[in-house]
Amino acid sequence: MELRAAADGDGWTAELPFRLTGVAAAGRRQGRRGMQAWGIQVGVEFADGSSLVTSPRPLEGLLHRRALPSSRYGVLLAQPFRTGGGSMALRLAPGAAGALSLVRNRLHRARAGRGSE
């Protein structure tokens, strides 16, 4: 992966491809059933040998929900999002159980929202 200067000249940008099914599988191995939430961190190594670990910030307009076909889960729902601190994170809902937990959470929030009126 290579860092490039951002188009607006303010910072750096890079693309880092990875397999979402691998992330979902790691979550299941850790006992995460249903929806999973993941913080994203990247390690950067500089030409002088120094390095750092940081949380990337998503570019505007690139945080789109996706429903992806998966041979392992049938369907994998993915939603990148911006945390309260501005860092990028990811929600995954693998398979029917993950999608069901997503629907349950949304219904719960909708009911809680009506009760506060």
C-alpha positions as CSV (number, residue, x, y, z in Angstrom):
1,M,0.0,0.0,0.0
2,E,1.3,3.4,-0.8
3,L,0.3,6.8,0.7
4,R,-0.5,9.6,-1.7
5,A,-1.1,13.3,-1.0
6,A,-4.8,14.0,-0.7
7,A,-6.4,15.7,-3.7
8,D,-7.2,18.8,-1.6
9,G,-3.6,18.9,-0.4
10,D,-4.7,18.4,3.2
11,G,-3.2,15.1,4.5
12,W,-2.7,11.7,2.9
13,T,-4.8,9.0,1.4
14,A,-4.5,5.3,0.7
15,E,-6.6,2.3,-0.2
16,L,-6.3,-0.9,1.8
17,P,-8.3,-3.8,0.4
18,F,-9.2,-6.6,2.8
19,R,-11.8,-9.4,2.9
20,L,-14.8,-8.6,5.0
21,T,-15.6,-12.3,5.3
22,G,-12.3,-12.8,7.0
23,V,-13.1,-10.1,9.5
24,A,-16.5,-11.6,10.1
25,A,-15.0,-15.0,10.6
26,A,-12.5,-13.6,13.1
27,G,-15.4,-12.1,15.0
28,R,-17.2,-15.4,15.1
29,R,-14.1,-17.2,16.4
30,Q,-14.0,-14.6,19.2
31,G,-17.6,-15.4,20.1
32,R,-19.2,-12.5,18.4
33,R,-22.6,-13.6,17.1
34,G,-25.0,-11.3,15.3
35,M,-23.8,-7.8,14.6
36,Q,-20.1,-7.0,15.0
37,A,-18.5,-3.6,15.5
38,W,-14.8,-3.2,14.6
39,G,-12.5,-0.2,15.2
40,I,-10.0,0.2,12.4
41,Q,-6.3,1.0,13.0
42,V,-3.4,1.0,10.6
43,G,0.3,0.7,11.1
44,V,2.5,3.1,9.1
45,E,6.2,2.6,8.5
46,F,8.3,5.5,7.3
47,A,11.3,5.5,5.1
48,D,13.5,6.5,8.1
49,G,12.5,3.3,9.9
50,S,10.1,4.9,12.4
51,S,6.5,3.8,12.6
52,L,3.2,4.6,14.2
53,V,-0.3,3.1,14.7
54,T,-3.2,5.4,14.0
55,S,-6.9,5.3,13.3
56,P,-7.8,6.5,9.8
57,R,-10.5,9.1,9.2
58,P,-12.9,8.3,6.4
59,L,-13.3,10.6,3.4
60,E,-16.6,12.3,2.9
61,G,-19.1,10.5,0.7
62,L,-17.5,7.1,1.1
63,L,-19.4,5.7,4.0
64,H,-22.1,3.6,2.3
65,R,-23.9,0.5,3.6
66,R,-23.6,-2.6,1.4
67,A,-25.3,-5.9,1.3
68,L,-22.7,-8.3,-0.2
69,P,-23.3,-11.9,-1.3
70,S,-21.1,-14.4,0.6
71,S,-20.6,-18.0,-0.1
72,R,-19.8,-18.5,3.6
73,Y,-22.7,-16.5,5.2
74,G,-25.2,-16.1,2.3
75,V,-25.2,-12.4,2.8
76,L,-22.9,-10.0,4.6
77,L,-24.2,-6.6,5.6
78,A,-21.4,-4.0,6.0
79,Q,-21.5,-0.4,7.1
80,P,-18.4,1.7,7.6
81,F,-19.1,4.7,9.9
82,R,-17.4,7.6,11.6
83,T,-17.0,7.3,15.4
84,G,-17.7,10.2,17.8
85,G,-14.0,11.0,17.6
86,G,-14.0,11.1,13.8
87,S,-12.2,7.8,13.3
88,M,-13.4,5.1,10.9
89,A,-15.1,1.9,12.2
90,L,-17.0,-0.9,10.7
91,R,-20.3,-2.7,11.5
92,L,-20.7,-6.2,10.1
93,A,-23.8,-8.4,10.2
94,P,-22.8,-11.8,8.8
95,G,-25.6,-14.2,7.7
96,A,-29.2,-14.4,8.7
97,A,-28.5,-14.2,12.4
98,G,-26.5,-11.0,11.8
99,A,-29.2,-9.5,9.7
100,L,-31.9,-10.5,12.3
101,S,-29.9,-8.8,15.1
102,L,-29.7,-5.6,12.9
103,V,-33.4,-5.6,12.4
104,R,-34.0,-6.2,16.1
105,N,-31.7,-3.3,17.1
106,R,-33.4,-1.0,14.7
107,L,-36.9,-1.9,16.0
108,H,-35.7,-1.4,19.5
109,R,-34.3,2.1,18.7
110,A,-37.5,3.0,16.9
111,R,-39.7,2.0,19.8
112,A,-37.4,3.8,22.3
113,G,-37.6,6.9,20.1
114,R,-41.4,6.9,20.2
115,G,-41.4,6.6,23.9
116,S,-39.4,9.8,24.4
117,E,-42.0,12.1,22.6
